[in-house]
Amino acid sequence: MASNLPTLSIIIPVLDEAETLPRLLEQLAAARERGAEIIVVDGGSRDDSVALAEAGGARVVHAARGRALQLQAGVDASSGEALWLLHADSDIDPLSDQHIVWSLAEYGRLWGWFSLRLASRSWLLRAVARAINVRSRLTGIATGDQGIFVLRSALLRIGGLPMQPLMEDVELCVRLKGLGPPQVLLKRITTSARHWQRRGVLPTVLLMWRLRLAYALGADPADLALRYRASSGR
């Protein structure tokens, strides 16, 4: 069975993630020892992200700022048969890489994601995480926070990552659904709650509902990105 496991490249887009990146790279050390390729794609950080990535054993690639652009640069630079698109503020199980390759090999799926936990003791944020997990299972559409993984062959079949400034994760899932259902892992990935806490939980929920609805109705992702940035004062 081991010989049939796909090789794995882990792609992490960063922009000023010096506070979160070292912990993630430490958690990925065992995956690197097992042969996983770790690529950090920097979008122009002004902090120590690049130096910390190199110190943590990752290969650093530079790209224009933007999650889709950075992820595609990482995909282009990678060599793995399977790709794990991972956020820098994630907190993972050290065996997560094994769960990915085992599930892809055993169940014959082309893509999937992890169940989500938000890094907070707030009952409201715990409820939000549960709602996200239920929604993603019902719709077959995950968010980038859920650690989407995909076989390179499947990504090539849909023409690569969607090059858009917002909702690239949603669009990616929509396109991959056309190839087959996802593999949803019960093993959880924990993501920072900082974005929810900065805007406020309920305002963030309402904002994302409005943006997702507008996108489903055909709104331009560039316009949605402007609305998203305006809501955070950036």
C-alpha positions as CSV (number, residue, x, y, z in Angstrom):
1,M,0.0,0.0,0.0
2,A,2.8,2.4,0.9
3,S,4.2,2.3,-2.6
4,N,0.9,3.5,-4.0
5,L,0.7,6.6,-1.7
6,P,1.0,9.8,-3.7
7,T,3.8,12.2,-3.0
8,L,2.8,15.4,-1.2
9,S,3.6,19.0,-1.7
10,I,2.4,21.4,1.1
11,I,1.9,25.0,-0.2
12,I,1.6,27.8,2.3
13,P,1.0,31.4,1.0
14,V,2.2,34.0,3.5
15,L,2.1,37.8,4.0
16,D,3.6,39.0,7.2
17,E,3.0,35.7,9.1
18,A,6.1,35.8,11.3
19,E,3.9,35.2,14.4
20,T,2.2,32.1,13.1
21,L,4.5,30.5,10.6
22,P,7.2,29.0,13.0
23,R,4.6,26.9,14.9
24,L,3.1,25.5,11.7
25,L,6.5,24.6,10.3
26,E,7.4,22.9,13.5
27,Q,4.2,20.8,13.2
28,L,5.1,20.0,9.6
29,A,8.7,18.8,10.5
30,A,7.6,15.2,10.7
31,A,5.9,15.4,7.3
32,R,9.1,16.8,5.9
33,E,11.0,13.9,7.3
34,R,8.5,11.6,5.7
35,G,9.3,13.2,2.3
36,A,6.7,15.9,2.0
37,E,7.8,19.0,0.1
38,I,7.0,22.2,2.0
39,I,6.8,25.4,-0.1
40,V,6.2,28.8,1.5
41,V,5.1,31.4,-1.1
42,D,5.8,34.9,0.1
43,G,3.7,37.8,-1.3
44,G,6.0,40.6,-0.2
45,S,6.2,40.3,3.6
46,R,7.8,43.1,5.5
47,D,8.5,41.1,8.6
48,D,10.7,38.0,9.2
49,S,8.4,35.5,7.4
50,V,10.9,34.6,4.7
51,A,13.9,34.1,7.1
52,L,11.7,32.1,9.5
53,A,10.4,29.9,6.6
54,E,14.0,29.1,5.5
55,A,15.0,28.4,9.1
56,G,12.0,26.1,9.4
57,G,13.2,24.0,6.5
58,A,10.7,25.3,3.9
59,R,11.6,26.2,0.3
60,V,10.6,29.8,-0.3
61,V,9.1,31.0,-3.5
62,H,8.2,34.7,-4.2
63,A,5.1,35.8,-6.0
64,A,2.8,38.8,-6.4
65,R,0.5,39.4,-3.5
66,G,-2.8,37.6,-3.6
67,R,-3.8,34.2,-2.3
68,A,-4.7,32.7,-5.7
69,L,-1.5,34.1,-7.3
70,Q,0.7,32.8,-4.5
71,L,-0.9,29.4,-4.4
72,Q,-0.5,29.0,-8.2
73,A,3.2,30.0,-7.9
74,G,3.6,27.3,-5.3
75,V,1.8,24.7,-7.4
76,D,4.1,25.6,-10.4
77,A,7.2,25.2,-8.2
78,S,6.1,22.0,-6.6
79,S,6.6,18.4,-7.6
80,G,4.2,16.3,-5.5
81,E,1.4,14.2,-7.0
82,A,-0.9,15.6,-4.3
83,L,-1.1,19.2,-3.2
84,W,-2.2,20.5,0.2
85,L,-3.1,24.2,0.2
86,L,-2.5,25.3,3.8
87,H,-3.0,28.6,5.6
88,A,-0.1,29.9,7.7
89,D,-2.3,30.4,10.8
90,S,-3.4,26.7,10.8
91,D,-2.7,24.4,13.8
92,I,-2.5,20.8,12.6
93,D,-2.1,17.2,13.7
94,P,1.5,16.0,13.0
95,L,0.0,13.1,11.1
96,S,-2.2,15.2,8.8
97,D,0.0,14.6,5.8
98,Q,-0.5,10.9,6.3
99,H,-4.3,11.3,6.6
100,I,-4.3,13.0,3.2
101,V,-2.2,10.5,1.2
102,W,-3.9,7.5,2.9
103,S,-7.4,8.8,2.2
104,L,-6.6,9.7,-1.4
105,A,-5.1,6.3,-2.0
106,E,-7.7,4.2,-0.1
107,Y,-10.9,5.9,-1.2
108,G,-9.9,6.9,-4.8
109,R,-11.0,10.5,-4.3
110,L,-9.4,13.3,-6.2
111,W,-9.7,16.0,-3.5
112,G,-11.0,16.9,-0.1
113,W,-10.6,18.8,3.1
114,F,-10.4,18.6,6.9
115,S,-13.1,19.3,9.4
116,L,-12.6,22.8,11.0
117,R,-12.1,24.0,14.5
118,L,-11.6,27.7,15.4
119,A,-8.9,28.6,17.9
120,S,-11.2,30.0,20.6
121,R,-13.1,29.0,23.7
122,S,-16.0,31.2,22.7
123,W,-19.2,29.1,22.4
124,L,-20.3,31.4,19.5
125,L,-17.1,30.6,17.5
126,R,-17.5,26.9,18.3
127,A,-21.0,27.1,16.9
128,V,-19.7,29.0,13.8
129,A,-17.1,26.2,13.2
130,R,-19.8,23.5,13.5
131,A,-22.0,25.4,11.1
132,I,-19.2,25.7,8.6
133,N,-18.5,22.0,8.8
134,V,-22.2,21.2,8.2
135,R,-22.5,23.7,5.4
136,S,-19.4,22.4,3.6
137,R,-20.6,18.8,3.8
138,L,-24.1,19.7,2.5
139,T,-22.8,21.8,-0.3
140,G,-19.6,20.1,-1.2
141,I,-17.8,23.5,-0.9
142,A,-15.1,24.2,1.6
143,T,-13.1,27.3,2.6
144,G,-9.4,27.6,2.5
145,D,-9.3,27.5,6.3
146,Q,-10.3,23.8,6.0
147,G,-7.0,22.8,4.4
148,I,-8.1,21.8,0.9
149,F,-6.0,19.1,-0.7
150,V,-6.2,17.9,-4.3
151,L,-4.4,15.6,-6.7
152,R,-2.3,17.5,-9.2
153,S,-3.9,15.6,-12.1
154,A,-7.3,16.8,-11.0
155,L,-6.2,20.4,-10.7
156,L,-4.8,20.2,-14.2
157,R,-8.1,18.8,-15.5
158,I,-9.9,22.0,-14.3
159,G,-7.3,24.3,-15.7
160,G,-5.4,25.1,-12.4
161,L,-6.4,27.4,-9.6
162,P,-9.0,30.1,-10.2
163,M,-7.2,33.3,-10.7
164,Q,-9.5,35.7,-8.8
165,P,-9.0,38.0,-5.8
166,L,-11.7,36.5,-3.6
167,M,-13.7,33.3,-3.4
168,E,-11.0,31.4,-5.1
169,D,-11.5,28.6,-2.6
170,V,-15.2,28.5,-3.4
171,E,-14.7,28.5,-7.1
172,L,-12.0,25.8,-6.8
173,C,-14.4,23.5,-5.0
174,V,-17.2,24.2,-7.5
175,R,-14.9,23.1,-10.3
176,L,-13.6,20.1,-8.5
177,K,-17.1,18.9,-7.7
178,G,-17.5,18.4,-11.4
179,L,-14.8,15.7,-11.3
180,G,-16.2,13.9,-8.3
181,P,-17.2,14.2,-4.6
182,P,-14.7,15.3,-1.9
183,Q,-13.1,13.2,0.8
184,V,-14.0,15.0,4.1
185,L,-11.6,14.0,6.9
186,L,-13.0,13.9,10.4
187,K,-9.5,14.8,11.7
188,R,-9.8,18.5,12.5
189,I,-7.6,21.4,11.4
190,T,-7.6,24.4,13.8
191,T,-7.4,27.9,12.3
192,S,-6.9,31.2,14.0
193,A,-10.0,33.2,15.0
194,R,-8.2,36.5,14.5
195,H,-10.3,37.6,11.5
196,W,-13.5,36.8,13.4
197,Q,-12.3,38.6,16.5
198,R,-11.1,41.7,14.6
199,R,-14.4,42.4,12.9
200,G,-16.7,40.8,15.5
201,V,-18.2,37.4,15.1
202,L,-21.7,38.3,14.0
203,P,-20.6,41.1,11.6
204,T,-18.1,38.6,10.0
205,V,-20.8,36.0,9.6
206,L,-23.2,38.5,8.0
207,L,-20.4,39.8,5.8
208,M,-19.4,36.4,4.5
209,W,-23.1,35.4,3.9
210,R,-23.6,38.6,1.8
211,L,-20.4,38.0,-0.1
212,R,-21.1,34.3,-0.8
213,L,-24.7,35.1,-1.9
214,A,-23.5,37.9,-4.2
215,Y,-20.9,35.6,-5.7
216,A,-23.5,32.9,-6.2
217,L,-25.6,35.5,-8.0
218,G,-22.7,36.3,-10.4
219,A,-21.0,39.3,-8.7
220,D,-17.5,40.2,-9.9
221,P,-14.9,38.7,-7.5
222,A,-12.9,42.0,-7.9
223,D,-15.8,44.0,-6.6
224,L,-16.3,41.6,-3.7
225,A,-12.7,41.8,-2.8
226,L,-13.0,45.6,-2.5
227,R,-16.0,45.2,-0.2
228,Y,-14.1,42.6,1.9
229,R,-11.0,44.8,2.3
230,A,-13.2,47.9,3.0
231,S,-14.9,46.0,5.9
232,S,-11.5,45.4,7.5
233,G,-10.2,49.0,7.0
234,R,-7.4,47.8,4.6
